[in-house]
Amino acid sequence: MTTSAALADIRLPDDLPPPLPEPAVDELRLEAVMGALADPLRLIIIRKLLLESEAYDHTCGWFGFDRPKSSLTHHFKALREAGLIRQRQYGLERRSRVRTEDLDVRFPGLIALVKAWEPSAPIA
């Protein structure tokens, strides 16, 4: 089963909070996406979500980064504003997931490139 087919089989809960503001699919800009992915930590965030995510969305703590919350908030906001992730607010938590379907439509092959990339050095 392909990733797109597997995602189509996922039934999302009816009581999901609405997504935070994000660009529409036709508003996704390659320069914004590539600019966000140019930061190694952001690239690792996206790759980890793509390769290790088992649930719909994850909090910043799931990633296990030893970074201040304000720093992580900045990185996740940059990813959301570029259109790479969808975030929802659950009380005090923001949870994220990659906009795989939207990115595949707009930039075919990008998700495969990110999945295939391997960091040359660990990012703490």
N, C-alpha and C positions, 0 to 999 in steps of 0.2 A: 504494500500500500504506500503510495507516495505521501509526502508530507502534507500537501494540499488536500488530498483525499482524507487523510487521518484527521486533519483539522476540521474538515467539513462534517465529520462524524461526532465531533465534540459538541455536547449540548451544554450551553451556558445557562447558569441559573437565571431565573426570571427577575430576581431582585438585585441584580448588579447595579452598583452606582453608575451614573453616567461618566463617560470618559472626560478627562480634563481637556481643555482646548488643544486642538492639534490641526495641522494642515490637512485638507481634503486630498484624496489620491491625486487628482489632477493638479493640485498645488505643490506637490512634492518636487523639490528642485535638486538636481544632481549635485550642484555645488554645495548646498546646505547639508545634504546627506554625507557627502565625502568630507566636508569640513568637520562634521561631528565625529565621523569615524577616524579622522586623522589623529585624534588623541588616543594613545594606547590603552588607557583605562576604559574609555568608552567602547573601543573596539572589543576589549575583553568582556565588558558587560553584555554587549550584543551577542558575542560568540557563546558565552556561558548560558544565556537565555535560550539560544538556539539548540545547543548540544545537551544541556543538562536539565532543562525545565520539564517538569512532569505535570505541573498544575497550570491553571490559566494565567496566574500572575504572581509576582513575588515582591516582597519588601526589600529595602536596601540591605537589611541584616542578613538575608538569605545568601548574599554574595560573599560574605566573610572578609570584606576589605577592612584593613586597619587604617581607616581614614576618618576625619571628622565628618559628622553628619552634614554640616554645611557644605563641605566639599562634594560629598556624594549628591546632595540635593542639586547643586549646580550642574553636575555631569548629567544627571537624569533629566533635568529641565532642558539642557541642550539637546539631548537625544529626542525628547518629546517634541520640542519646537522644530527640529529638523524633520520630524515625521517618522523616525525609526521605531519609536515605542509608543504604546498606548498606556496611559496611566489612569487609574481610578482611585478616588479617595475613599478609604474605609476608616471613618473616624479620624484618628490622628495619623494614620498610615497611608502612604501612597504605594500602590502596587503596580508593577510594570509587566508588560509582555511585548515582544517584537511584533510589529505590524507586518508579519510575513506575507499575507495575501496581498496587501496593498503594495508592498515593495516588489513582489514578484510581478505584479501587473505593470507597475511603472518602470522598474529597472530589472528586467529579466537577467538572471545569473548573479546578481549582487549577493543574494543570500548564500548561494553555493560558494562564492569567493570568501565570504566571511567565515563560513563553516570550515573551509579548507585552510584558512590562515592559522599559523601557529606563532605565538610570541617568541621572539629571540631571547628574551630575558624575562624572569618573573616580575610581575608588577605587584607591589605590596599595597 
